[in-house]
Amino acid sequence: MKRTVFALARYQDVLAAAEFLSTAFGFVPHEVAKNHVEMLVGDDMIMLGEGKAGGPGIYVAVDDPDTHHDKAVAAGAVVTMGLVDQPYGSREYACKDPEGNLWFFGTYRP
């Protein structure tokens, strides 16, 4: 399947962000350049670009949000919404990375 839409998060230090995302969330670096990194997340990809952090959040489906949450916290992620069972059947949490981007993780898969 040819993909058309890709999530993008902005960072002042793209390489440091890639290291954090790999350690905290288990993302895998794919293409790495000074101001642009592509990270594999399962069969999908998130692009990291240079610029001001913040803006819309990114949701990533995971199989075990409890373990994922603990790994992220150990790596320095700041939890903005603790683990919660949502009424639509998903178990989720949210956090900020070191530059303030919002990340949401849970079991919901549309």
C-alpha positions as CSV (number, residue, x, y, z in Angstrom):
1,M,0.0,0.0,0.0
2,K,1.3,3.4,-1.0
3,R,1.0,5.9,2.0
4,T,-0.1,9.4,1.5
5,V,-0.2,11.0,4.9
6,F,2.7,11.1,7.4
7,A,2.8,12.4,11.0
8,L,5.4,15.2,11.5
9,A,6.8,16.5,14.8
10,R,9.1,19.6,14.9
11,Y,12.2,19.8,17.1
12,Q,15.0,22.3,17.6
13,D,17.4,19.4,18.0
14,V,16.2,16.6,15.6
15,L,19.0,14.2,16.4
16,A,18.5,14.4,20.2
17,A,14.8,14.0,19.6
18,A,15.4,10.8,17.6
19,E,17.5,9.4,20.4
20,F,14.8,10.2,23.0
21,L,12.0,8.7,20.8
22,S,14.0,5.6,20.3
23,T,14.8,5.1,24.0
24,A,11.5,6.2,25.4
25,F,9.0,4.9,22.9
26,G,10.9,2.2,20.9
27,F,10.8,4.0,17.6
28,V,13.4,2.9,15.1
29,P,15.5,5.4,13.1
30,H,15.2,4.8,9.4
31,E,16.7,7.8,7.5
32,V,18.8,10.2,9.5
33,A,20.1,13.6,8.5
34,K,21.1,16.7,10.5
35,N,17.7,18.4,10.3
36,H,15.4,15.5,9.3
37,V,14.9,12.0,10.7
38,E,12.4,9.4,9.7
39,M,11.4,7.0,12.5
40,L,9.7,3.6,11.9
41,V,6.8,2.8,14.3
42,G,5.7,-0.7,13.4
43,D,4.7,-0.6,9.7
44,D,4.3,3.2,9.8
45,M,6.6,6.2,9.8
46,I,6.9,9.5,11.7
47,M,9.0,12.3,10.3
48,L,10.9,14.6,12.5
49,G,11.8,18.1,11.2
50,E,13.7,21.1,12.3
51,G,11.6,23.9,13.7
52,K,9.6,25.1,16.7
53,A,8.3,22.3,18.9
54,G,4.7,22.0,20.0
55,G,1.5,22.0,18.0
56,P,-0.8,19.0,17.4
57,G,-0.2,15.7,19.2
58,I,0.5,12.4,17.6
59,Y,-1.4,9.2,18.6
60,V,0.4,5.8,18.3
61,A,-1.4,2.5,18.9
62,V,0.5,0.1,21.2
63,D,-0.3,-3.4,22.5
64,D,0.8,-2.9,26.1
65,P,0.3,0.8,27.2
66,D,1.2,0.0,30.8
67,T,4.7,-1.2,30.0
68,H,5.1,1.5,27.3
69,H,4.2,4.1,29.9
70,D,6.8,2.9,32.4
71,K,9.5,2.8,29.7
72,A,8.6,6.4,28.6
73,V,8.7,7.7,32.2
74,A,12.0,6.0,32.9
75,A,13.4,7.8,29.8
76,G,12.2,11.2,31.0
77,A,8.8,11.7,29.3
78,V,6.5,14.0,31.3
79,V,3.1,12.4,31.7
80,T,0.2,14.8,30.9
81,M,-2.6,12.2,31.2
82,G,-2.0,9.1,33.4
83,L,-3.1,5.6,32.2
84,V,-6.8,5.5,31.8
85,D,-9.4,3.1,30.5
86,Q,-11.5,5.1,28.0
87,P,-15.3,4.5,27.5
88,Y,-14.6,3.5,23.8
89,G,-12.5,0.5,25.0
90,S,-8.9,1.9,24.7
91,R,-6.3,2.0,27.5
92,E,-4.3,5.2,27.0
93,Y,-1.9,7.7,28.4
94,A,-0.3,11.0,27.1
95,C,3.0,12.6,27.6
96,K,5.3,15.4,26.5
97,D,8.8,14.8,25.1
98,P,11.8,17.0,26.2
99,E,10.9,19.7,23.6
100,G,7.2,19.8,24.5
101,N,5.6,17.8,21.7
102,L,2.5,15.9,22.8
103,W,2.4,12.1,22.3
104,F,-0.6,9.9,22.9
105,F,-0.4,6.1,23.2
106,G,-3.1,3.5,23.6
107,T,-4.8,0.4,22.4
108,Y,-7.3,2.1,20.1
109,R,-6.9,1.1,16.4
110,P,-9.6,2.7,14.2
